[in-house]
């Protein structure tokens, strides 16, 4: 029977598919860490109070990248190149979602509008990340090899989502509501199509590594397209809603690490 649990166990139990999975995840997290570090360095003077939280956000994502590399090392596996069609972060940038890397490489302060765009884009992508980690914790939270890692990352992603919502609500009160809603909508509609394409590409690579029969590969592709259809019809609204989170000041304080994943 085809289920999320059986599918993920199949990927984790095979060295080649596990190697690709961790490499893709580590690359995306490391890229997110760099982006947040650059944004923190370029925050405009009028919003400098956000810099420590943006720095913490980036530090958490760097930590996640190290965790995935540590999981590879434990199996004696090196990271492998990430196929371009599976690079979620790069594909988002190509669609004009978030802040362009070209802008982040300059040593010019960002504008208040840029920070609004960054937070709105992050609110959408962090919803995806938090939901994915909840699923992984459900399937692997007690797994002897990856359980501790997915629980740690899931906790951080919940914090990131809470931080984005709280800061966006503060900016709504500051008069940015119309811009925030526009950017949230644009980001969500672009994200769900990119997530569909990346999911299809990742499952295509996994299918070849694991030698899935054609009916199984077709069923998984149909499921991915079905999820996209639901999200395009209604599900994307969940990605743009704003409500005060239960976790307040979720990124206040220093980033946490552990000796194992330092």
Backbone as a ProteinNet text record, in pm:
[ID]
protein_1_A
[PRIMARY]
XXXXXXXXXXXXXXXXXXXXXXXXXXXXXXXXXXXXXXXXXXXXXXXXXXXXXXXXXXXXXXXXXXXXXXXXXXXXXXXXXXXXXXXXXXXXXXXXXXXXXXXXXXXXXXXXXXXXXXXXXXXXXXXXXXXXXXXXXXXXXXXXXXXXXXXXXXXXXXXXXXXXXXXXXXXXXXXXXXXXXXXXXXXXXXXXXXXXXXXXXXXXXXXXXXXXXXXXXXXXXXXXXXXXXXXXXXXXXXXXXXXXXXXXXXXXXXXXXXXXXX
[TERTIARY]
84.7	0	88.2	56.8	135.4	91	182.4	151.8	272.9	250.3	362.2	467.3	422.3	516.8	603.7	539.8	616.9	710	663.2	744.7	869.7	852.6	967.5	1061.9	1007.9	1096.4	1179	1117.5	1190.4	1306	1281.1	1384.9	1495.5	1458.5	1557.3	1639.2	1578.9	1647.9	1747.4	1741.3	1831.8	1938.9	2065.9	2174.2	2169.4	2142.6	2145.5	2034	1912.1	1801.8	1816.6	1867.4	1891.8	1997.3	2099.2	2206.6	2152.6	2066.1	2008.6	1913.4	1829.8	1735.2	1807.5	1909.6	1982.8	2060.5	2113.7	2189.1	2098.6	1980.2	1884.6	1844.6	1813.4	1770.7	1882.4	2004.7	2117.5	2145.5	2137.3	2162.9	2061	1933.6	1830.5	1843.7	1875.1	1889.9	2011.9	2121.8	2241.8	2219.9	2147.5	2117.4	2029.8	1931.9	1847.9	1926.5	2026.5	2111.6	2188.4	2241.9	2315.7	2223	2104.8	2011.4	1977	1945.7	1908.3	2025.5	2145.3	2263	2283.1	2265.1	2281.1	2170.1	2046.9	1936.6	1961.9	2007	2035.3	2141.9	2241.7	2349.4	2303.5	2197.4	2154	2022.5	1973	1847.5	1858.4	1756	1762.8	1763.8	1817.4	1835.4	1705.7	1594.3	1468	1410.3	1473.1	1422.1	1531.8	1633.7	1747.1	1708.4	1594.5	1554.1	1523.6	1499.3	1472.9	1599.7	1714	1837.3	1870.8	1862	1895.2	1804.7	1676.7	1585	1613.1	1645.7	1680.6	1809.9	1904.8	2029.3	2000.5	1913	1875.7	1810.4	1724.5	1659.9	1765.2	1861.6	1967.5	2054	2084.1	2165.6	2095.5	1963.6	1887.7	1897.3	1885.1	1888.5	2028	2132.4	2267.9	2279.5	2223.1	2225.9	2155.9	2043.3	1971.9	2057.9	2128	2218.8	2324.9	2380.2	2480.9	2421	2295.9	2230.6	2220.1	2177.9	2166.5	2303.2	2405.3	2540	2585.7	2549.6	2587.1	2519.1	2393.6	2324.6	2395	2443.4	2519	2649	2720.9	2848.7	2831	2721.8	2698.3	2687.1	2645.9	2638.3	2762.7	2856	2975.2	2948.3	2849.7	2811	2848.7	2907.6	2931.5	2805.8	2792.1	2680.5	2699.6	2589.9	2594.9	2540.6	2576.3	2522.8	2370.8	2312.8	2166.5	2120.4	2035.7	1984.8	1911.8	1939	1878.1	1726.1	1663.2	1516.6	1459	1545.9	1500.3	1539.1	1598.1	1645.9	1532.4	1455.2	1336.3	1369.3	1474.6	1509	1548.2	1630	1671.9	1552.7	1461.8	1346.6	1252.5	1239.3	1160.7	1222.2	1353.9	1419.4	1397.8	1407.4	1387.8	1248.2	1151.8	1015.6	995	1101.6	1091.2	1029.7	1031.5	973.4	1084.4	1061.3	1163.4	1258.9	1371.6	1471.9	1577.7	1608.2	1704.1	1843.1	1914.1	2050.5	2141.7	2116.9	2198.5	2189	2069.4	2050.2	2119.2	2111.6	2170.6	2323.2	2381.1	2528	2585.3	2501.3	2549.6	2562.1	2647.5	2660.8	2579.3	2453.6	2362.7	2247.9	2211.1	2101.5	1973.1	1899.5	1768.9	1669.1	1554.2	1448.8	1347.1	1260.6	1153.1	1064.5	1041.9	963.1	1029.6	1162.5	1234.3	1210.2	1210.5	1189.8	1047.8	951	813.5	807.2	873.9	875.8	941.8	1055	1125.6	1035.6	968.2	884.9	762.4	701.6	584.2	623.2	732.7	782.7	815.5	879.9	916.7	793.8	688.9	568.1	512	517.7	466.7	556.9	687.2	776.8	792.5	783.6	793.2	668	554	434.4	458.4	515.1	545.4	644.6	750.4	852.4	795.3	715.9	658.6	566.1	483.9	392	468.4	574.4	654	718.1	768.8	835.6	736.2	615.5	512.4	488	481.3	461.2	579.5	701.9	819.6	830.3	793.5	793.4	692.1	577.7	474.7	526.9	604.9	653.1	784.4	869.8	1005.5	1046.7	952.5	989.3	1057.8	1029.4	1092.8	1197	1236.2	1334.3	1471.8	1545	1673.6	1780	1770	1872	1836.6	1712.7	1676.8	1575.4	1523.4	1416.8	1453.2	1570	1609.9	1626.9	1682.3	1705.4	1573.6	1476.4	1352.3	1273.2	1282.4	1213.2	1274.7	1406.9	1475.2	1441.2	1446.6	1418.8	1272.3	1181.7	1040.2	1014.1	1076.7	1061.5	1107.4	1220.8	1272.5	1179.2	1127.1	1039.8	911.7	859.9	743.8	777.6	898.3	942.5	952.6	1007.1	1023.2	887.8	791.2	658.2	593.2	607.8	551.2	613.8	744.8	816.9	766.4	751.5	705.2	565.2	477.6	340.3	337.1	410.5	408.9	464.1	573.9	633.9	547.3	484.4	395.8	274.6	219.9	106.7	147.7	269.5	319.2	329.1	374.1	386.2	248.8	151.7	15.3	-33.7	-8.4	-49.5	25.4	142.9	221.7	183.8	78.6	30.1	70.3	128.9	175.4	79.1	-41.6	-134	-160.9	-186.1	-219.9	-101.9	17.1	136.1	159.2	143.5	166	69.9	-56.9	-153	-121.4	-78.5	-43.3	75.8	181.3	301.1	273.8	194.7	158.2	87.2	-8.1	-83.4	6.8	89.1	180.3	276.7	329	425.5	360.6	239.8	173.5	139.6	87.2	49	172.1	281.5	404.8	461.5	459.2	518.9	452.2	318.7	253.2	285.8	304.4	339.8	485.3	573.3	713.7	727.2	652.4	656.5	609.4	505.5	460.2	571.6	635.4	739	858.9	899.1	1012.3	976.7	855.9	813.7	814.8	765.2	767.5	910.7	999.5	1139.6	1207.3	1185.4	1247.2	1197.8	1066.4	1012.7	1059.7	1082.3	1138	1277.1	1360.8	1495.2	1490.4	1403.9	1392.3	1344.9	1250.9	1199	1306.4	1394.7	1502.4	1603.1	1635	1729.6	1673.6	1543.1	1480.3	1412.3	1419.1	1364	1215.3	1142.6	998.7	934.9	838.9	765.5	683.2	653.2	582.6	449	368.2	240	259.9	361.9	388	430.9	521.6	566.9	450.2	364.3	249.8	152.1	132.8	41.1	94.1	225	284.2	273.2	300.7	289	145.1	49.5	-90.4	-125.9	-71.3	-95.3	-39.5	79.6	140.8	56.9	12.5	-71	-206.1	-258.2	-383.9	-369.9	-257.7	-231.8	-223.2	-155.4	-146.3	-284.6	-368.4	-502.5	-581	-571	-639.8	-583.6	-450.7	-389.6	-422.6	-426.9	-457.7	-602.6	-690.1	-831.3	-859.6	-804	-839.8	-726.7	-641.3	-543.6	-444.1	-419.1	-319.8	-362.9	-492.4	-539	-478.9	-454.1	-393.8	-253.4	-186.6	-49	-37.6	-150.7	-143.1	-218.6	-284.8	-357.6	-258.6	-299.3	-215.2	-292.9	-234.3	-293.9	-180.9	-206.6	-103.5	-69.2	56.5	93.6	94.4	80.5	91.6	234.6	332.4	472.4	504.3	516.5	550.5	700.7	755.5	899.7	976.4	932.4	986	1134.2	1185.5	1327.8	1404.5	1348.7	1424.2	1533.4	1648.7	1759.3	1848.8	1952	2053.7	2006.3	2059.9	2029.9	2086.6	2014.3	2058	2126.9	2226.8	2294.9	2325.9	2381	2421.6	2558	2638.9	2771.8	2764.9	2659.9	2650.5	2631.3	2559.1	2525.3	2593	2692.7	2762.4	2838.9
-119.8	0	124.9	219.3	341.4	442.5	481.7	580	668.9	785.2	875.4	805.9	729.3	661.5	561.1	477.3	377.5	443.9	551.9	622.6	681.6	751.6	814.1	709.7	600.6	495.1	435.5	422.1	369.4	462.7	592.1	689.4	690	688.3	694.1	565.7	454	325.2	295.8	369.8	348.2	457	418.7	516.5	618.9	576.4	669.3	773.5	729.9	825.3	913	855.2	933.6	1040.8	1004.3	1097.7	1216.4	1188.8	1297.7	1382.1	1317.2	1388.6	1485.1	1436.2	1521.3	1630.8	1601.3	1701.6	1815.5	1782.6	1886.3	1970.4	1904.6	1976.1	2064.9	2012.7	2089.9	2212	2195.8	2308.1	2419.4	2383.3	2484.2	2557.5	2483.5	2546.7	2639	2595.3	2678.4	2805.9	2794	2912.3	3008.6	2954.3	3038.6	3107.1	3036	3096.7	3215.7	3200.6	3311.7	3429.8	3402.2	3510.4	3590.1	3521.4	3590.8	3669.1	3614.7	3686.4	3816.4	3811.5	3932.3	4033.7	3986.1	4077.4	4144	4067.2	4124.7	4232.6	4211.2	4309	4436.4	4426.9	4539.3	4602.2	4563.2	4618.6	4771.5	4843.2	4990.6	5039.1	5156.7	5209.5	5212	5243.8	5255.2	5122.7	5011.6	4879.1	4792.2	4855.9	4780.8	4686.1	4710.4	4621.2	4480.9	4468.1	4336.5	4256.5	4323.7	4257.3	4134.2	4139.9	4018.9	3900.2	3927.3	3817.5	3758.9	3844.8	3796.2	3715.5	3763.2	3689.1	3552.1	3547.9	3420.8	3328.1	3383.2	3304.4	3238.7	3318.5	3264.7	3162.5	3187.3	3093.5	2959.3	2962.5	2837.6	2759.9	2831	2761.1	2706.8	2780.5	2725.1	2597.2	2600.3	2482.2	2364.3	2390	2281.9	2222.9	2308.9	2258.5	2167.5	2206.7	2123.1	1990.9	1994.5	1871.5	1771.3	1818.6	1726.7	1674.2	1758.9	1710.6	1608.3	1630.4	1535.6	1400.7	1403.4	1277.6	1201.2	1274.1	1209.2	1150	1226.4	1177.5	1050.5	1043.1	924.3	797.3	812.3	696.7	683.9	777.3	773.6	816.5	905.8	949.9	1096	1131.5	1272.6	1334.3	1466.7	1531.1	1517	1519.4	1510.5	1640.5	1672.1	1794.2	1792.6	1909.5	1923.1	1948.6	1863.2	1888.6	2023.4	2106.6	2241.4	2241	2140.3	2137.3	2103.7	2066.7	2040.1	2151.8	2258.8	2368.9	2468.1	2442.7	2521.6	2669.5	2701.7	2841	2915	2851.9	2914.8	2939.2	2843.3	2858	2968.3	2982.4	3094.2	3227.8	3237.1	3363.4	3394	3292	3313.7	3365.1	3330.5	3379.9	3517.6	3574.2	3706.7	3708	3592.8	3583.1	3604.6	3696.6	3729.1	3834.3	3848.2	3947.8	3882.6	3947.7	3892.8	3884.3	3777.7	3761.3	3874	3924.3	4035.7	4155.3	4182.6	4293.1	4264.3	4139.5	4104.3	4105.6	4089.4	4090.2	4231.9	4331.6	4469.3	4512.6	4609.6	4665	4792.8	4784.5	4898.4	4862.2	4953	4922.1	4889	4793.8	4762	4871	4869.2	4964.4	4896.8	4978	4922.6	4831.6	4869.8	4786.4	4650.2	4648.1	4521.9	4429.8	4485.2	4403.5	4349.2	4429.6	4381.4	4262.5	4274.8	4166	4041.6	4058.9	3946.6	3873.2	3946.5	3882.8	3814.5	3877.3	3817.6	3689.9	3694.8	3575.5	3465.7	3502.1	3403.4	3343.5	3425.5	3371.6	3256.3	3269.8	3165.9	3042.9	3062.4	2947	2878	2954.1	2890.8	2810	2847.3	2763.7	2628.1	2628.9	2503.1	2421.2	2486.8	2414.8	2357.7	2437	2390.3	2271.4	2278.4	2168	2041.4	2056	1939.8	1874.4	1957.1	1901.4	1834.6	1887.9	1820.7	1680.4	1669.5	1538.1	1446	1499.2	1416.5	1373.4	1462.6	1423.9	1312.7	1322.3	1219.2	1083.8	1085.7	960.5	911.7	1007.8	971.2	1025.8	1081.2	1141.9	1048.1	916.7	818.6	733.6	775.9	699.5	713.2	602.5	610.2	691.9	705.6	776.7	923	952	1088.1	1154.3	1081	1134	1262	1262.7	1381.6	1501.8	1478.7	1587.4	1648.9	1565.6	1622.1	1692.5	1643.8	1713.1	1850.5	1857.9	1985.2	2085.7	2040.2	2129.6	2173.3	2082.5	2117.3	2226.7	2216.4	2318.9	2454.8	2455.9	2581.7	2638.8	2552.1	2602	2661.7	2602.2	2662.2	2801.5	2815.8	2947.6	3047.2	3003.1	3093.3	3142	3050.6	3087.5	3186.4	3160.5	3251.3	3390	3394.4	3522	3602.1	3535.4	3606.5	3663.4	3584.7	3632.8	3751	3739.6	3847.5	3977	3968.7	4088.9	4147.9	4063.3	4114.7	4185	4130.7	4196.7	4332.5	4341	4469.9	4569.7	4521.8	4609.4	4646.7	4556	4590.6	4709.2	4704.4	4816.4	4943.7	4928.4	5043.5	5098.2	5042.2	5097.5	5021.4	4902.7	4827.1	4716.5	4717	4606.1	4572.8	4673.3	4647.1	4584.2	4636.5	4579.4	4436.2	4412.8	4279.2	4178.7	4211.6	4119.6	4092.2	4195.2	4174.7	4081.5	4105.4	4022.4	3880.2	3866.3	3731.8	3653.8	3717.2	3648.4	3608.9	3702.4	3672.7	3560.3	3566.9	3465.9	3328.8	3323	3194.3	3128.1	3204.2	3146.1	3097.6	3172.1	3126.2	3004.5	3007.9	2899.4	2765.9	2763.9	2634.3	2570.4	2651.2	2593.2	2547	2622.7	2581.2	2456.3	2450.4	2331.9	2208.4	2223.9	2111.9	2065.8	2160.9	2124.6	2059.2	2115.2	2058.3	1919.4	1902.5	1771.7	1667.4	1705.1	1611.6	1575.8	1675.1	1650	1560.8	1590.2	1509.5	1365.6	1347.9	1212	1140.5	1213.8	1152.7	1097.5	1177.1	1130	1012.7	1021.6	912.1	784.7	799	682	610.6	688.7	625	557.1	624.1	564.1	436.6	438.5	325.7	228	257.7	170.1	142.2	250.6	235.6	191.2	102.9	66.1	184.3	182.9	294.8	326.6	227.1	261.5	334.8	297.4	364.7	509.4	529.3	665.2	750.4	691.2	765.5	801.8	712.1	740.5	853.9	854.9	962	1095.9	1095.6	1219.5	1270.5	1180	1221.1	1280.8	1223.7	1278.3	1418.3	1441.2	1574	1674.7	1635.8	1726.7	1751.3	1649.1	1666.7	1763.7	1755.5	1849.7	1991.8	2007.7	2141	2193.1	2107	2150.4	2200.4	2128.4	2172.4	2305.5	2317.1	2440.6	2557.6	2533.4	2642.7	2687.1	2593.5	2626.6	2697.2	2645.4	2701.1	2697.1	2597.1	2575.9	2688.3	2765.8	2872.7	2982.1	2992.9	3096.1	3075.7	2950.4	2922.1	2980	2994.2	3041.3	3192.7	3262.4	3409.1	3468.8	3383.2	3435.4	3483.1	3582.5	3636.2	3633.1	3572.2	3573.1	3573.9	3634.3	3643.2	3502.2	3462.8	3326.6	3308.8	3183.9	3153.5	3178.1	3148.5	3173.5	3318.7	3399.9	3540.3	3558.1	3652.3	3678.1	3547.3	3469.5	3334.6	3332.6	3438.7	3442.7	3540	3574.5	3654.1	3569	3626.6	3552	3490.3	3423.3	3366	3233.7	3198.6	3069.3	2958.2	2847.3	2732.8	2633	2565.6	2460.6	2346.9	2240.3	2127.5	2083	2021.7	1976.5	1882.8	1797.6	1700.6	1766.7	1878.6	1942.1	2077.8	2106.3	2234.6	2245.6
0	0	0	-88.4	-101.2	4	93.2	197.2	216.8	280.6	306.7	392.4	491.4	580.7	504.5	423.2	348.8	248.2	186.9	88.5	153.2	265	329.9	387.7	438.8	488.8	374.8	260.4	144.6	106.7	109.1	75.7	180.8	308.9	417.1	425	393.1	408.9	297.9	188.2	75.5	74.9	68.5	77.1	-35.2	-156.9	-269.9	-259.7	-227	-215.9	-91.7	16.7	138	112.3	36.8	2.5	-77.2	-173.5	-253.2	-169	-88.6	-3.4	89.8	159.9	254.5	182.7	64.6	-11	-55.3	-104.4	-144.9	-24.9	86.4	206.4	260	266.1	319	232.7	101	10.9	30.6	40.2	58.8	191	297.3	428.5	431.8	373.4	371.9	291.7	181.6	101.3	179.4	252	336.2	446.3	500.6	602	547.9	426.8	364.2	338.4	285.4	254.8	380.1	488.3	610.8	669.8	659.8	710.1	633.7	501.5	420.5	450.6	466.1	498.1	632.1	731.5	863.5	854.6	769.1	756.1	685.5	605.5	522.5	567.7	684.9	735.5	744	698.5	706.3	850.9	870.9	1006.7	1086.1	1020.5	1091.6	1137.7	1095.6	1133.3	1195.7	1252.3	1305.1	1417.5	1482.1	1591.2	1541.2	1408.2	1350.1	1322.5	1314.8	1273.2	1357	1491.9	1569.8	1539.1	1511.7	1481.1	1342.3	1246.9	1113.2	1120.6	1201.3	1221.8	1281.8	1380.7	1443.9	1342.3	1257.5	1153.2	1064	1020.5	935.7	1007.3	1135.5	1212.5	1227.6	1247.9	1256.3	1125.3	1012.8	884.8	854.8	893.7	883	965.5	1086.3	1172.9	1105.4	1040.3	972.2	860.5	787.8	684.7	744.6	860.3	926.2	973.8	1016.7	1062.1	946.8	829.9	716.6	673.4	680.1	649.1	753.1	879.9	985.7	963.6	918.5	890	777.9	678.3	571.5	624.8	707.4	760.6	842.6	916.6	1000.1	916.1	791.3	701.2	613.7	632.7	548.9	406.4	388.8	254.6	234.7	120.7	89.8	29.2	37.8	-33.9	-184	-257.5	-403.6	-462	-586.9	-649.1	-654	-633.5	-633.7	-776.8	-832.5	-968	-972	-1071.5	-1075	-1065	-1122.6	-1122.3	-984	-889.3	-752.4	-656	-708.1	-622.8	-599	-495.2	-461.2	-445.2	-371	-342.9	-470.2	-554.1	-678.5	-770.6	-776.8	-864.8	-815.9	-683.7	-630.6	-672.2	-661.3	-698	-845.9	-930.2	-1074	-1105.9	-1021.9	-1041.6	-979.3	-923.2	-864.4	-726.8	-657.8	-524.4	-420.9	-327.9	-228.8	-282.5	-213.9	-252.8	-340.8	-452.6	-547.3	-486	-518.3	-466.6	-513.3	-634.1	-684.1	-590	-540.7	-446.6	-314	-268.6	-139.4	-142.4	-260.7	-269.8	-264.7	-287.8	-280.4	-135.1	-110.9	23.8	35.7	-6.9	0.4	93.4	184.2	276.4	200.6	254.5	200.2	240	178.6	212.6	304.3	363.1	444.8	360.8	234.6	143.6	123.6	111.5	96.1	215.7	335.4	455	458.8	414.7	404.6	308.1	192.7	94	153.5	220.8	283.3	382	470	572.5	511.2	410.1	346	271.9	198.5	129.4	229.5	340.2	441.7	507.7	527.7	589.1	505.1	371.4	283.1	285.4	267.7	260.5	396.2	503.5	635.2	667.8	612.7	629.1	565.4	445.7	377.5	459.6	506.8	582.4	711.7	782.7	909	885.3	780.5	750.7	713.3	633.9	596.2	718.2	808.6	926.2	1020.5	1031.6	1112.3	1057.1	924.3	862	890.2	879.6	903.1	1049.3	1140.4	1281.7	1305	1240.3	1255	1206	1097.1	1039.8	1101.3	1143.4	1184.2	1320.1	1395.1	1522.6	1618.3	1608	1696.3	1623.8	1504.3	1425.3	1489.2	1507.6	1578.2	1506.5	1375.8	1299.2	1275.9	1237.7	1198.3	1290.6	1390.1	1473.4	1545.7	1610.9	1686.6	1594.1	1477	1382	1334.7	1297.7	1245.4	1356.1	1478.6	1588.3	1613.1	1610.1	1632.3	1522.1	1397.2	1284.7	1287.2	1319.8	1325	1428.8	1543.9	1647.1	1595	1525.1	1470.6	1364.5	1277	1170.4	1228.4	1335.4	1401.4	1454.8	1509.8	1557.4	1443.4	1330.5	1216.4	1166.5	1158.8	1113	1209.8	1338.8	1439.4	1429.5	1411.7	1399.9	1280	1163.8	1044.4	1065.4	1123.3	1143	1240.5	1350.1	1449.1	1390.3	1316.8	1260.4	1149.7	1068.6	965.3	1025.8	1132.6	1197.8	1254.4	1304.1	1352.9	1237.2	1121.8	1005.6	948.8	960.8	921.1	1003.3	1132.1	1218.7	1183	1120.9	1080.3	944.1	881.8	755.8	631.2	645.6	529.4	488	539.8	519.2	374.3	291.8	151.5	76.9	100.2	35.7	81.7	210.8	265.5	203	193.1	133.8	-13.1	-85.8	-226.9	-240.7	-162.2	-172.5	-124.6	-18.9	27.9	-81.6	-147.5	-252	-368.8	-414.4	-525.1	-487.4	-367.1	-322.7	-312.6	-255.9	-236.6	-369.8	-463.9	-592.4	-669.6	-659.9	-724.8	-652.1	-518.8	-440.3	-466.2	-473.5	-489.2	-624.4	-728.2	-857.5	-858.9	-794.6	-786.9	-700.3	-590.9	-505	-581.6	-663.5	-747.7	-840.4	-908.6	-1005.4	-936.7	-821.9	-748.9	-696.1	-645.6	-594	-704.7	-822.3	-935.1	-972.7	-973.4	-1008.9	-905.2	-776.8	-671.1	-678.6	-692.2	-700.1	-825.6	-933.8	-1053.7	-1028.6	-961	-927.9	-831	-729.9	-633.4	-702.1	-791.8	-862.6	-941.9	-1004.6	-1080.2	-987.2	-874.7	-780	-716.7	-688.4	-618.7	-714.5	-844	-947.2	-925.3	-905.6	-888.2	-1019.1	-1012.2	-1134.3	-1184.6	-1312.1	-1373.8	-1306.4	-1269.3	-1203.5	-1070.4	-995	-868	-892	-986.9	-1018.9	-1068	-1148.9	-1201.5	-1089.5	-995.3	-884.4	-797.6	-773.6	-693.7	-766.4	-895.9	-974.2	-973	-983.6	-979.7	-843.9	-737.3	-604.2	-588.8	-642.8	-636.6	-714	-831.5	-911.6	-845.1	-778.3	-706.8	-591.3	-519.5	-410.7	-464.5	-577.5	-638.2	-675.8	-733.6	-774	-653	-541.1	-420.3	-371.9	-369.6	-321.1	-412.6	-541.8	-634.9	-621.2	-588.7	-574.7	-442.8	-333.2	-201.9	-100.1	-108.1	-1	18.1	-87.4	-76.6	20.3	47.8	142	280.9	317.5	448.6	459.4	344.6	343.9	356.4	346.7	351.2	469.6	546.6	662.3	768.3	845.3	952.3	1082.7	1183	1316.6	1418.2	1531.2	1632.8	1682.7	1675	1715	1866.5	1907.4	2049.8	2098.5	2012.6	2046.9	2015.8	2117.6	2097.7	2111.2	2033.2	2033	2014.1	1914.3	1896.1	1861.9	1801.3	1765.7	1853.4	1967.9	2063.4	2126.1	2149.5	2209.6	2105.4	2152.6	2064	2006	1889	1828.8	1915.2	1919.7	1998.5	1907.3	1958.1	1882.7	1977.9	1926.4	2010.3	1963.1	2048.5	2004.6	1884.9	1880.2	1770.2	1636	1634.9	1507.9	1491.9	1571.8	1562.3	1431.7
[MASK]
++++++++++++++++++++++++++++++++++++++++++++++++++++++++++++++++++++++++++++++++++++++++++++++++++++++++++++++++++++++++++++++++++++++++++++++++++++++++++++++++++++++++++++++++++++++++++++++++++++++++++++++++++++++++++++++++++++++++++++++++++++++++++++++++++++++

